[in-house]
């Protein structure tokens, strides 16, 4: 059984939640899937939850690189299936297409690597 530590709980409570309950569900599902212990901490929550002042400009490229690595890893696990990848990551298919395009990665190339 998973629980949420107090800092993570406060971060979730203070977030604006433009996506309402679905966004909260997706974030908690993702946090549960990456959590290596029985307690969800701020480390498992996405950067969007935290005020931008806490993210240093030097971390942005690292975050984007990590995000793309995760997308490619899940794409590989789903044999290039965008729908399944989006579902596993808790995002829309259009988000996967957009992120790949922004990174200059064509879907055909990702399928060839699979």
N, C-alpha and C positions, 0 to 999 in steps of 0.2 A: 504494500500500500504506500502510495506517495503522499508526501505532505509538502507544504511550501513554507520556506523560512520567512521570518518577519520582514526582512528587507525586501525580498521579492514580493511579498504580499502588499507592502506599502507602495512599491513601484507599480504594481498592477492596479491598485486602488486609485492612485493619483493620475493614471494615464487617461487621456481624453476619450478613447474608444470610438473613433469615427465609424468603424465597421460593426459596432454593437456586439451582440453576443456571439455571432459567428467568428468575429476576429478573436475574441477572447478564447473561444473553444479551440481555434486553430493554433493559437500561441501556446495554450496549455498542452495540447496534444503534441506539438513539436517539442516543447520543453520536456515532457514526459519521455519522449522517444530518445532524446539525447542525454537525459539525466543518467549519470553513472552511479548514483546513490539513491537512497529512498527520500531525499529531500531536494526539492527544486529550489535552486538559488538564483540570484541575479545573473549568474554566469550562463544559465540555460535560457534566459529570456533574450529576445532580439533587441538590438540597439534602439529600435524605434520606440520602445517603452520608456527610455531614459531621455531626459532633456539633452538637447544638442550640446549644451555647454560641457557635458561630461565626456564627450567624444573629441579626442584631440584630432586635428587635421591629419596627422601622420598615420592614424589608425584607419582612415577611410579606405585607402588602397588595399590594406590588409583585409578589411571587412569584405570588400568587393571580390577580392581574390578567393577568400574563404567561401563566400556565397557561390561563386562560379564553380569552385571545386565540388561543393556539395551538389549543385545542380547536375554537373557532369557525372558524379558518382551515382546519383539516383537514376539518371538517364541510362547509364550503363546497366544498372541493376534491373531496369525495366525494359531492356533491349531497345531503347530509343523511343519508348512510348510516352509521348508528351502528356497525355491525359493521366496516366498512372503516376508519372513523375509529379505533376501538379497536385494530384490528390495526396501523395505521400508527403509533399512539402507543405501542404495546406495553403496553396496559392492557386490563382486562376491560370488556365493554360496560356492565356495571353501574356501573363507575367513571364513564363518560361520563354516564350517566343521573343519577347522584348529583351530579356536579359541576354539571351544568346545573340540577338542582333547587335546589342550594344557592345558585346565582347568581340564581335566580328566572327562569330562561329556559326557556320551554316548547319542546318539540320542534317543535310546529306553527309557532311563530314563527321558528325557525331554518330550517325548510323554506320558509317564505314569503320569506325573505331571499335564498334561493339563486337 
